[in-house]
């Protein structure tokens, strides 16, 4: 079936294609203009120049190699680490009329040979493979015989020891230039600092590459960082604002993933857990159901997500603190790939920082530890920031901005300071009177006058500080004590159950020699309640278009976004096309999809306009 599909589409497509990049962009993919830098990348590849592309998730990386592939005489080989990504990309390309295929271990030998035979007969323009497959001797010999027009290395940060997701198998890709010295290479990634970029270029032996670094700004994403008080309760409050929307919840441990997934399912959410502890079949099933909108929420470790090709993810929650800004940026970048508004929520507990630092420091590679600690400190700095989150994020990637974004928790709810001398003295005094032998939770129990068994066992209900803070909430005291830790007045000894210890700088506070200003605890904020609309559109019509898209997707056995993504449906509901010429003006509608689906969507729009309802 795949062979027939590719063969037919290849003949139709190539007989009608214009011979320019902009013509391919408009006719095949349905977009009127290139994004900044895309055209230069495409033209460099067509002239045989190596290219490195750094664009954010959803920034148009795939088009950078897909367009030249349709203008080159020989096949484009795309190297990607994930089998699921191969299938999603191929499904989308086939629906747009582009002859594409993949070769991987999930196919039978006969299916693999069928694809390779198509490559030999120039019936496939884009072939997706894993790095392991590419460098197999027989595969190399076959594509040498057929000829290659372009190599595209996706997720190229996996090549670098300094990349946040280094993969050993990627290192062998340095052999490409040895076997194909005259074939251009395009390396693509969403996140790579300067050291990683240099390493990628060196590993792939790129020759005088064109380097395009797009803006890292994703203005449709709203960044919110909440102090972690009662995270499960906070999560449930947030999810109430995300009615039937697709989202990912990231956790650091498998146990936490399973626990939260179970709780969400019990609450009636269409949720599933995903981590490396599950077998391949289970993980693939969860991912496919998520892609097809049968599952609303995936709770996962970082094992889930790289290369997720689902444009309508409306939120990403980090239940725990990521290790690097690169990881945070890439994981949040999975939201809102269609350009529509999306939420990025992180729960931050400063108490996690010492534990994560200790885990990082356990690595025997001292140089690696040094770099990873620097990156983790930058992540903590982002979480602690009292200035625009987007400014901090962009500055980290050397995209300096002096303007606040207006779409993060700091901009929408600026922090306020207050004279915290008295509550700070109360907390510091309580730590001292508890002999610096207990953690945050116990100190708060004493301050708030809790008569639990542990407090009574230690006779801490007899202390002068017992109950002196009972008028304030538990969350208030968590915030105050964490800020005292941040400011260096208190330390946590992670080797002794995170016991709180006073530092020498706490002395002037206790003696009342200085006034201490702290940030007001930001409790119960709901910054994410109001979503900015990027465009006005008829929401009733949008719902009808989604229903039609679902039925077509089920008929074609593909995820709904493969037919049209949400942004295209929004544009339809805004422009209200009632003929094929008007439909072609909708973003994301190319000629192949117009022929296949245009009339069906036009009929729904016409009926909607006639009914007036």
Number of C-alpha atoms within 10 A of each C-alpha: 6 13 17 11 14 21 18 13 21 21 13 14 19 15 9 11 14 17 12 13 20 17 17 21 21 21 21 25 23 24 20 17 13 16 11 14 15 23 19 15 24 23 16 18 27 20 10 14 21 27 26 23 24 24 22 22 25 19 22 15 20 14 17 24 28 22 24 25 26 26 19 16 13 21 24 26 24 25 24 22 22 18 18 15 18 24 18 19 19 20 20 19 19 19 18 25 24 27 29 31 26 22 23 18 11 9 11 11 11 9 16 16 13 15 21 22 16 18 24 17 11 17 23 27 26 26 22 26 21 22 19 15 16 20 17 10 9 11 13 16 13 14 17 12 10 17 18 20 24 27 24 26 26 21 22 31 27 24 29 24 17 20 21 22 16 16 15 11 14 23 17 15 19 17 14 18 16 11 12 17 12 14 18 25 30 28 29 24 21 23 23 25 17 10 12 20 24 12 19 25 22 14 17 24 19 20 15 10 19 17 17 17 17 17 14 22 16 22 17 20 25 26 23 22 21 20 21 20 17 11 16 14 10 18 19 13 13 18 18 10 14 16 10 15 16 24 26 27 24 27 22 16 13 17 12 18 22 17 12 21 22 16 14 19 13 11 11 8 17 18 24 24 23 25 21 13 11 12 10 11 9 14 18 15 12 19 21 17 15 23 24 20 21 15 20 20 26 25 29 26 22 18 12 19 19 15 20 18 22 25 22 25 28 22 25 27 24 24 24 19 22 23 22 18 23 23 17 17 20 19 24 27 23 28 31 28 26 21 18 21 21 30 26 26 23 25 21 22 21 19 16 13 18 16 15 15 16 13 11 18 16 10 12 9 9 11 9 15 17 13 13 20 18 13 18 22 17 18 24 21 13 20 22 17 13 16 16 22 25 26 18 22 22 17 14 17 16 12 15 12 13 8 9 15 17 15 22 25 23 21 19 14 14 13 15 12 12 11 13 15 17 14 18 23 19 17 24 26 18 22 26 14 16 20 13 18 17 18 19 18 12 19 28 25 22 28 27 20 19 18 15 12 9 13 18 13 10 10 11 23 20 12 13 13 22 23 18 16 20 16 11 12 12 17 17 18 24 20 22 19 21 20 19 20 19 14 13 14 21 23 18 20 17 15 10 11 11 17 20 25 21 20 12 10 12 19 15 14 18 17 9 12 10 11 12 18 13 19 15 15 18 15 14 10 11 15 21 21 12 8 14 14 10 10 10 10 17 14 12 11 22 19 14 17 22 19 13 16 24 19 12 17 18 12 9 13 12 19 25 24 24 25 23 21 20 22 21 18 25 24 21 26 22 17 15 20 21 18 15 14 10 13 24 21 18 23 21 25 26 24 20 21 19 19 12 12 16 20 15 15 21 20 14 16 22 15 12 15 13 9 8 7 8
